[in-house]
Amino acid sequence: MFEREESTLIVKLSGEADLYGSSCLKQGLARKLGRVRKLIFDLEELDFADSYFLRVLLGLRKQLGGVSSVKVINAKPNVSKIFEITGLDELFM
């Protein structure tokens, strides 16, 4: 689900952000990124995330060109763990 607040796009994810889910997300976002300066991913309903999802986030961060352009909020402990293990919690959380 996507919500827009001026130049910020809030993306609420559920289920799994694996190769298939992240690919669908990437395609869905491609049509919504016009004039977006910041992305916030609300992961409250996300049960699983893998390294492909992290690659998507890194690519979006590079595309939007900012240190705080992509943020993750409300991640469950098992999803937060992949960010912590890779050290990407400092970039996204």
C-alpha positions in Angstrom: 0.0 0.0 0.0 1.3 3.5 -0.9 0.5 6.8 0.8 1.8 10.1 -0.4 2.5 13.1 1.7 4.0 15.9 -0.4 7.4 14.7 -1.5 7.3 11.6 0.9 6.0 8.2 -0.1 5.0 5.8 2.7 5.1 2.2 1.6 3.4 -0.3 3.9 4.6 -3.8 3.3 3.2 -7.1 4.5 4.0 -10.8 3.9 7.5 -11.5 2.6 10.1 -9.3 1.0 11.9 -12.0 -0.8 13.1 -12.2 -4.4 9.6 -12.3 -5.8 8.0 -9.8 -3.4 10.9 -7.4 -3.8 10.7 -7.6 -7.6 7.0 -6.7 -7.5 7.7 -3.9 -5.1 10.4 -2.5 -7.3 8.0 -2.6 -10.3 5.3 -0.9 -8.3 7.6 1.8 -7.1 8.9 2.6 -10.5 5.6 4.2 -11.4 5.3 6.2 -8.1 8.7 7.8 -7.7 8.1 11.0 -9.6 8.8 14.0 -7.4 9.5 11.7 -4.4 12.4 12.8 -2.2 11.9 10.5 0.7 10.6 6.9 1.1 9.5 5.5 4.4 8.9 1.7 4.5 6.5 0.7 7.3 7.3 -2.9 8.0 4.9 -3.6 10.8 3.1 -6.3 8.8 6.3 -7.7 7.1 7.1 -11.2 8.3 10.3 -11.8 6.3 13.0 -9.9 4.4 16.0 -11.2 2.6 19.2 -9.7 1.0 17.4 -8.9 -2.3 15.1 -6.6 -0.4 18.2 -4.9 1.1 19.6 -4.5 -2.4 16.3 -2.8 -3.5 16.6 -0.4 -0.6 20.2 0.4 -1.3 19.3 1.0 -5.0 16.5 3.3 -4.0 18.7 5.2 -1.6 21.2 5.8 -4.4 18.5 6.7 -6.9 17.0 9.3 -4.5 20.5 10.6 -3.7 20.2 11.3 0.0 21.5 10.0 3.3 18.1 10.0 4.8 16.1 9.4 1.6 15.0 5.9 2.5 14.0 4.9 6.1 12.5 1.8 7.6 10.1 1.9 10.6 8.2 -0.6 12.7 10.2 -3.6 11.8 9.6 -6.8 13.7 12.6 -8.3 15.6 13.2 -11.0 13.0 13.2 -8.5 10.2 15.3 -6.0 12.1 17.9 -8.7 12.5 18.9 -8.8 8.8 19.5 -5.0 9.0 21.6 -5.4 12.2 23.6 -8.4 10.9 24.6 -6.5 7.7 25.1 -3.2 9.5 22.5 -1.5 7.4 20.4 -0.6 10.5 22.5 2.5 10.7 21.5 3.6 7.2 17.8 2.7 7.3 16.6 2.6 10.8 
